Amino acid sequence: MARVLVGTSGWHYDSWRGPFFPGGLPLKQQLRYYAGQFETTELNGVFYRTPTPEAVEAWREQTGGDFIFAWKASRIGSA
């Protein structure tokens, strides 16, 4: 049987503070909380800029080994 993953187009939305993220949750803990609710997310920001290796490593550390990131192709073309 196929595996169906449910996620959203990111995890860093101010309007989610309160309705989804618990009040008082520090911004740096939003991804960890999100990963406890969903199995995947789309990385929209990578469309506009390539994240640093340190940022990607921090995402991995906050989500665990089974979490899946859908990496959006960059708008920056190759030369």
Summary of the structure (lengths in Angstrom):
residues: 79
radius of gyration: 13.7
end to end distance: 41.7
largest distance: 45.4
contacts: 143
relative contact order: 0.21
helix: 33%
strand: 15%
